[in-house]
Amino acid sequence: MLAFIVWACGSAYAQDESTKERPRRALPAETAPQDIIKIETDLVPVDVTVTDAKGRLVRNLKKEDFKLYEDGVERPIASFNVEKVEGTPRPVAIVFALDLSGSMTPEEVTRVSDAMREFSKRLAEHPAVFAVMTFGMRVKTIQSFTNDREKLDRAFDRLAHEPNGMSTHTYDAVDDAVRMLVRHAPPTLQHQMTKRAVVVITDGFPVGDTVSPETVIERANAADASVYVVTMPSFTHLLASAQMTPLPTPLDVSGLVEKTGGRSVYANQQDLGPLFRAIAEEVAAAYVLGFYPPSEVRTDGKFHTIRVAGPPGMTLRQSRPGYQAKKP
């Protein structure tokens, strides 16, 4: 089983954490509150990816093409960013997570490493930093945030030599990635909102996690981070029909991708480069809309829904379904 996290943030963090492993806490009981990262500013951002009827990215929309609703009530859109503002590419913060829990062959690890290089090259013109993690029984940081190409390449080269394990702590890995984004990825850079994303490569079967899927989704939503999942074939990869249609994995069923505005894809081709380049293009092409909630709800401690509407005939995916207001 395989999952790989590379994380990019808007400034370069060159500290080498190649041997760092974060000890995990046991999963709390159902009655115990699990901490949720909450917004720290009054402006509430939401990323939106728009595709047409044929699934192609739509990049030429304007602020006036969108409507934003909070709890069903339309709110003025206070900020609007696109892929480029006045010719300057949008900054991105990406975390890639690679599952090395046992079913990944050395050949597959090499293919994934090459695809990660393709991903980072596709975003070369964007202000970006990357971090690399692996997970199995433990979540391990292979490379902390960096925009140094040589360091990133060395991190990819080390993946084939990482030890395997029997468990697959996928949600723990995404949880660590989101925390890293919150602590180190600036919300804005060069006067633009930073796109935060986690890219997970796995067979889709989490085992042994200490953090629940619901908590990971809440934290990703609060951080406005989207999760993209690349499901690799393995000996546990089942087929639903003669048409070779993959069955939904437990990771798909959890809603981790759908509820964070990401995308789930199946790596059925030998050459993963085009697939990863397409994901990188989608990450960079998201619109970001921001609004200010009314003063009476900004500190009511409640969860408020967000819905973004666009032109007819287009499909919108948003990075969060709502936000948790601060407590008074």
C-alpha positions, -999 to +999 in steps of 0.1 A: +000+000+000+013+033-009+008+069+000+031+099-005+027+135+007+046+164-007+038+196+008+044+230-007+041+263+010+047+299-001+081+304+015+112+282+015+119+262+046+152+245+041+155+227+074+163+190+069+139+167+087+148+135+069+147+114+100+119+131+118+089+110+130+060+126+148+047+104+177+009+100+175-017+102+202-043+076+206-077+082+190-100+100+216-131+084+228-163+094+210-173+116+239-139+134+240-138+167+220-112+167+192-096+200+185-105+217+153-083+244+137-105+275+134-102+306+112-081+333+128-093+362+106-127+377+098-122+371+060-134+336+051-119+322+019-131+293-002-114+278-032-135+269-062-126+247-092-149+251-123-153+226-151-175+226-182-198+199-194-169+180-209-148+182-177-124+208-189-112+235-166-128+269-170-103+297-163-119+329-178-146+336-152-149+369-134-161+379-100-195+388-114-200+352-126-202+339-091-227+341-062-217+332-026-243+322+000-237+318+038-265+298+055-286+303+023-282+341+024-262+358-004-231+377+008-210+402-011-177+387-025-151+408-008-120+393-025-115+374-057-082+358-069-076+337-100-046+317-113-028+349-122-032+384-108-017+411-130+004+384-146+018+370-113+011+333-108-008+323-077+014+309-048+008+272-039+015+251-009+015+214-017+020+183+005+025+150-012+019+118+009+033+084-003+020+052+012+049+028+017+030+002+038+040-029+019+022-035-014+042-009-034+069-024-056+102-007-062+092-001-098+060+016-087+079+038-062+102+049-091+072+057-113+056+077-086+088+096-079+091+105-116+055+117-116+061+139-085+089+155-105+065+162-133+040+177-109+066+201-094+078+211-128+043+219-139+041+245-111+076+258-117+064+293-125+044+296-093+058+307-060+058+273-044+075+251-018+072+213-014+076+188+015+077+150+012+062+125+037+058+088+037+035+067+058+028+031+068+029+023+105+044+057+111+042+091+094+076+103+085+088+136+070+114+129+043+118+166+033+105+196+051+092+227+031+116+237+004+117+253-030+152+239-037+149+216-067+180+196-057+167+189-022+134+178-036+150+154-061+172+139-034+140+133-013+124+115-042+155+094-047+153+083-010+118+069-013+128+036-027+150+030+004+122+037+030+111+008+052+076-007+048+051-015+074+019-036+078-004-007+087-015+022+065-020+054+086-035+075+057-057+098+078-028+103+103-006+114+074-032+138+060-037+152+095+000+158+098+001+175+064-028+198+072-011+208+105+021+216+086+002+237+061-015+257+090+018+262+109+041+271+080+022+280+048+013+317+048-024+323+039-013+351+015+019+357-005+026+385-030-009+399-023-026+366-034-043+339-014-021+308-012-036+275-026-031+248+000-033+211-010-024+176+000-017+150-026-020+114-014-008+084-033-022+051-019-042+020-026-071+035-008-073+012+022-064+030+055-055+007+084-046+015+120-052+053+121-054+071+154-073+101+139-108+098+126-117+107+090-143+132+103-117+151+123-093+152+094-120+166+071-129+192+097-093+203+100-087+204+063-119+225+058-108+249+085-074+252+069-091+256+034-069+228+022-080+204-006-071+167-006-063+150-039-060+112-040-042+091-066-052+054-061-025+030-073-032-006-084-021-033-059-030-068-049-060-054-030-073-034-059-107-049-068-126-045-101-163-039-101-171-052-136-158-065-169-153-029-179-125-028-153-142+000-133-125+003-099-147-002-069-148+028-045-122+024-018-127+031+019-108+063+014-133+073-013-163+065+009-150+086+037-157+118+018-122+131+023-118+142-013-154+153-020-157+173+012-124+192+007-129+201-030-102+178-042-102+151-068-098+113-068-082+095-097-071+060-105-036+054-118-043+027-144-016+038-169+021+029-168+031+065-174+019+086-145+033+119-157+003+131-176-020+122-147+001+142-122+005+171-146-033+173-149-037+174-111-010+201-108-028+221-134-061+218-116-046+228-082-032+260-098-064+268-117-088+272-087-105+305-080-105+318-045-134+338-032-135+356+002-163+372+022-169+388+056-196+372+077-220+396+095-206+408+128-233+391+148-222+356+137-184+360+136-180+349+172-211+328+178-191+296+179-214+279+154-208+261+120-220+281+091-225+267+056-210+282+024-224+276-011-209+290-043-229+292-075-216+298-110-228+300-146-254+275-157-240+242-172-208+243-152-197+221-123-182+237-092-161+220-065-154+241-034-127+235-008-150+237+022-187+233+029-186+260+056-166+274+084-165+273+122-170+307+138-148+316+167-163+315+202-169+348+220 
